[in-house]
């Protein structure tokens, strides 16, 4: 049997080894002198090696995570140093002209995901994006597309969970005229439309098993057949898939093909929920306020301190999508200044006037929050008066980052020009 001549890895990282294994697996079918049985045996052996590497990788991450959670002073100092490196990592992404539609903060998990996507983008390897609903999986797919060599080619998105099972094959691969009732003309499928570009398979975990088999063939052979046709059509398409489900567990349970899972997941990108990247919330509020203002043809909505405090502290079970919808709702319903009254009733905080007698007593945490907000506002007002409303000077005196100071001023609806006028008087 002829041996494959593989170049040595420059770095023995888990990601590098997994990528090399995938290249080896893809090359097997082109090797001369191997029977189908030999190829299948080699594929199975490579799968076992790959699974072992993934297990070792998970164990290493767990060990690293437990070490990082040590509560002593040394760990705290290391955490401060890590916070600085997060800022540097974010700035480095921006300096490299990293294409990202929107804004992002300094969450370590999010930065990990963005850096993985940036490295994967120039390749044609399949990418699997995992995360809760509303965390921005399609946006991450566009990051992979726009930062790669296919950026000027089509980006085709399809929600696998929204297509009826009897129409799935036609939607993905197209059909010939007369293939079924209603097929009045030839029609391209999504894969043909995405030729030389990227196809985004959202909610891929919702694919029925028959559809999974068809998708696996595309990944293996880079070819499709339209429904009702015997013609083989070659397609050159980058695949990015996304799911909010645990595909590995589904594979173990038999509801998702294991071979398809490993084919799709050459590169894994995991998006953290918004509650784990809270530094991003003020950035997203301002971004969506501007976006909503442009679409609704109005000035960006301003918010009362109470509303802004609520939005900064809210849990967002629907993640970024829920925050965006809330900001659009506020921008639509409010006049110049939005208040908690424009929030949906199911999440609206109770006011003292509407709460019943049994609800009038605040919890200790609420009392602490109110006292903290009042003290913070008084501190900012006193500081602005002292520096004649100059935000840059106040940032220097307090040792705050200027952008963070601006966030606090917006939270309390404080405007530096008001304090300049006060000082002049």
Buried (B, 14 or more C-beta within 10 A) or exposed (E): EEEEEEEEEEEEEBBEBBBBBBEBBBEBEEBEEBEEEEBEEBBEEBBEEBEEBBEEBEEEEEEEEEEEEEEEEEEEEBEEEEEEEBEEBBEEBEEEEBBBEBEBBBBBEBBBBBBBBBEBBEBBBBBBBBBBBBBBBBBBBBBBBBBBEBBEBBBBBBBBEEBEEEEBBBBBBBBBEEBEEEBEEBBBBBBBBBBEBBBBBBBBBBBEEEBBEBBBBBBBEEEBBBBBBEEEBEBEBBBBBBBBBEBBEBBEEEBBBBBBBBBBBBBBBBBBBBEEBEBBBBBBBBBBBEBBBEEEEBEBBBBBBBBBBBBEEBEBEBBBBBBBBBBBBBBBEBEEEBBBEBBEEEBEBEEEEEEEEEEEEEEEEEEEBEEEBEEBBEEBBEBBBBBBBBBEBBBEEBEBEEEEBBBBBBBBBBEBEEBBEEBEE
